[in-house]
Amino acid sequence: MPFEQWDPAVYIRRRPERARPFAELVARIGAVPDEVRSVVDAGCGPGYLTATLAERYPRAHVTGLDSSAAMITEAQPLARAGLRFAVADVREWTPPPDVDVLVSNAVLHWIDGHPELLRRWAGALRPGAWLAVQVPGNQQAPSHVAVRDLIESPEWSERLAGTSESGPVLEPVGYATQLTEAGCRVDVWETTYLHDLREETGGHPVLGWLEGTTLRPVIAALGREEYGRFAAALTDRLAAAYPVADGRVWYPFRRIFVVAQKAPVR
């Protein structure tokens, strides 16, 4: 799936909610900060979270990679000595042997067959290196079921073929098994965040959230008028699943976290 449809401004709109899982993921990486020399953020988006890795690992060369040229353009002003950004497709990228910490946050659920990609990354890492991954685990939430059902409906199926999040995302034990078999020591957990979403532009609060991520391929595939019709139909479904009270929706969002260390050579 091409990622040219990403809009950094829309993505950043929910910056605090998107930053928290990243921080909680990175906090569980056991690498000694002053001993880390090379860090990669695979799927870095607009780069502001990647910049926190440069602060956490002050002696490291930190590289942010993303397949979206728009995201990398947004990230470039953050670049400095020891922190760089580049366009790269993480599906084709392999970590070089000097990487000490590899982070991929809210990216792999877009990629078909990502468990195999994860195993390939783990296989390429040197003994003792760390791999940290976070993926949304809410594909069965009413919001995401509504998006898929609408995409697959007779009105939209031909026009929107290939615009759903790829998945499938594994359950936590699936990731633990994959990476244990790849020779890693694994820590896997899940968290359901309860986001306080408010009406901002007159639209349903959950629609505004989805327009930053899940709906980006749909928006890219449709013109303004067509997307307006799609959004109206989706809003009806969201309103039924997530009633707005006093301009607010409490929106549960489940995420799965994986931190793994490649077993050192004995």
C-alpha positions in Angstrom: 0.0 0.0 0.0 1.5 3.4 -1.0 1.8 5.8 1.9 1.7 9.1 0.0 -1.7 9.8 1.4 -0.4 10.6 4.9 -1.0 14.1 6.1 1.4 15.1 9.0 -0.8 17.9 10.2 -3.8 15.6 10.6 -1.7 12.9 12.3 -0.1 15.3 14.7 -3.6 16.6 15.8 -3.7 13.8 18.4 -0.1 14.1 19.3 -0.4 13.4 23.1 -2.5 10.3 22.6 0.0 9.0 20.0 3.0 9.8 22.0 2.0 7.9 25.2 2.2 4.4 23.7 5.6 5.2 22.2 7.0 6.4 25.5 5.6 3.4 27.4 7.1 1.0 24.7 10.6 2.6 24.8 10.6 2.7 28.6 10.7 -1.1 28.7 13.8 -1.4 26.5 16.6 -2.6 28.7 19.6 -1.3 26.8 22.0 0.9 28.8 21.6 4.3 27.2 25.2 5.3 27.2 26.2 2.0 25.5 23.8 2.3 22.6 25.5 3.4 19.4 22.9 2.9 16.6 19.1 3.3 16.8 16.5 3.0 14.0 12.9 4.1 14.2 11.2 2.2 11.4 8.1 4.1 10.4 9.0 7.3 12.1 6.2 9.5 10.8 6.7 13.2 11.4 9.8 12.5 13.6 8.9 14.1 16.9 8.9 10.8 18.7 12.1 9.7 17.0 13.7 12.9 18.4 13.0 11.6 21.9 15.2 8.5 21.1 18.1 10.8 20.4 17.6 12.3 23.9 17.3 8.8 25.5 20.4 7.5 23.7 22.7 10.6 23.6 25.8 8.7 22.2 23.9 7.0 19.4 23.3 7.7 15.8 19.5 7.7 15.5 17.8 7.2 12.1 14.1 7.7 11.3 12.8 5.9 8.3 9.4 6.3 6.7 7.9 5.4 3.3 6.0 8.7 3.2 7.9 11.6 1.7 5.5 14.0 3.3 6.3 12.7 6.7 10.0 12.8 6.1 9.7 16.4 4.9 7.9 17.3 8.1 10.6 15.5 10.2 13.6 17.1 8.5 13.7 20.3 10.6 14.3 18.1 13.6 17.5 16.6 12.1 20.8 17.5 13.8 24.1 15.8 14.5 23.3 12.2 15.5 19.7 12.4 14.2 18.7 11.9 10.6 15.6 11.0 8.6 15.3 9.2 5.3 12.6 7.8 3.0 12.6 4.0 3.0 10.0 1.2 2.7 10.2 -0.8 5.9 8.8 -3.8 4.0 12.1 -4.0 2.0 14.5 -2.7 4.7 16.7 -5.0 6.8 18.5 -3.7 9.9 22.3 -3.5 9.4 24.4 -5.5 11.8 25.4 -2.5 13.9 21.9 -1.6 15.1 21.6 -1.8 18.9 17.9 -0.7 19.2 15.2 -1.0 16.5 11.8 0.6 17.2 8.7 0.3 15.1 5.6 2.1 16.5 2.1 1.7 15.0 3.4 0.6 11.6 3.4 -3.1 11.1 -0.4 -3.5 11.2 -0.4 -1.8 7.7 1.8 -4.6 6.3 0.5 -8.0 5.0 2.6 -10.8 6.5 4.2 -8.5 9.1 4.9 -11.4 11.5 7.3 -12.8 8.9 8.9 -9.4 8.5 9.3 -9.2 12.3 11.1 -12.5 12.3 13.4 -11.3 9.5 14.3 -8.2 11.5 15.0 -10.3 14.6 17.1 -12.7 12.5 19.2 -9.8 11.2 19.9 -8.2 14.6 23.1 -8.9 16.3 23.1 -10.8 19.6 22.2 -8.5 22.5 20.3 -6.0 20.3 16.8 -4.9 21.1 13.6 -4.8 19.1 10.5 -2.8 20.3 7.2 -2.9 18.5 3.7 -1.5 19.2 0.7 -2.2 17.0 -3.0 -1.3 17.5 -5.0 -4.3 18.7 -8.5 -2.9 18.1 -9.3 -4.3 14.7 -12.5 -5.7 16.2 -13.6 -2.4 17.8 -17.0 -1.1 16.5 -15.2 1.8 14.8 -12.9 -0.4 12.7 -15.6 -3.0 11.9 -17.7 -0.1 10.6 -14.9 1.2 8.4 -14.3 -2.3 6.9 -18.0 -3.1 6.4 -18.4 0.2 4.6 -15.3 -0.3 2.4 -16.6 -3.8 1.5 -20.2 -2.7 0.8 -21.5 -2.9 -2.8 -21.4 0.9 -3.1 -17.7 1.2 -2.2 -16.0 -2.2 -2.7 -14.7 -1.6 -6.2 -13.6 2.0 -5.6 -11.9 1.3 -2.3 -10.3 -2.1 -2.9 -7.0 -2.4 -0.9 -7.6 0.6 1.4 -8.3 -1.4 4.6 -5.5 -1.8 7.2 -3.8 -5.0 6.2 -3.2 -7.0 9.3 -4.1 -9.3 10.7 -2.6 -8.3 14.0 -1.7 -11.2 16.2 -2.8 -11.7 19.8 0.1 -11.1 22.3 1.0 -14.8 22.6 1.4 -14.9 18.8 4.1 -12.2 18.9 5.7 -13.9 21.9 5.9 -17.2 20.1 7.2 -15.6 16.8 10.1 -13.8 18.5 10.9 -16.6 21.0 11.3 -18.9 18.0 13.6 -16.3 16.4 16.0 -16.5 19.3 14.8 -13.6 21.4 14.0 -13.0 25.1 10.5 -11.5 25.0 8.3 -9.1 27.0 4.8 -8.7 25.6 1.8 -6.9 27.1 -1.3 -5.1 26.1 -3.0 -1.8 27.2 -6.5 -0.4 26.5 -6.4 3.4 26.6 -9.6 5.3 27.1 -9.3 8.4 25.0 -11.4 11.5 25.8 -12.4 12.6 22.3 -14.3 15.9 21.9 -16.3 17.4 19.0 -14.0 20.0 17.3 -15.3 20.7 13.8 -18.9 19.5 14.1 -18.1 16.0 13.0 -18.3 12.9 15.2 -15.2 12.8 17.5 -14.3 9.2 16.5 -14.4 10.1 12.8 -11.8 12.8 13.5 -9.6 10.2 15.2 -9.9 7.8 12.3 -9.2 10.5 9.7 -5.6 10.7 11.2 -4.8 7.0 10.5 -7.3 4.4 9.5 -9.1 6.5 6.9 -6.0 8.0 5.2 -6.1 5.5 2.3 -9.8 6.1 1.9 -9.4 9.8 1.8 -6.6 9.5 -0.7 -8.7 7.3 -3.0 -11.8 9.5 -3.1 -12.4 13.1 -4.1 -13.9 15.6 -1.7 -17.5 14.9 -2.8 -17.2 11.1 -2.7 -15.4 11.1 0.6 -18.2 13.4 2.0 -20.7 10.7 1.2 -18.5 8.0 2.7 -17.9 10.0 5.8 -21.7 10.7 6.2 -22.5 7.0 6.0 -19.7 6.1 8.5 -20.8 8.8 10.9 -24.2 7.2 11.1 -22.6 4.0 12.2 -20.2 5.7 14.6 -23.0 7.6 16.2 -24.9 4.4 16.9 -21.8 2.7 18.4 -20.4 5.7 20.2 -23.1 8.1 21.3 -21.9 11.6 21.9 -22.7 13.1 25.4 -22.0 16.7 26.0 -19.7 16.8 23.0 -17.6 13.9 24.3 -16.9 10.3 23.5 -14.9 8.0 25.7 -13.1 5.9 23.0 -11.4 2.6 24.1 -8.2 1.9 22.1 -6.3 -1.4 22.6 -2.6 -1.6 21.8 -0.2 -4.5 21.8 3.5 -4.0 22.9 6.5 -6.2 22.2 10.0 -5.7 23.5 12.5 -8.4 22.6 16.3 -8.8 23.1 18.2 -11.0 20.7 19.8 -13.7 23.0 23.5 -12.9 23.5 26.0 -15.5 22.4 27.2 -17.7 25.3 
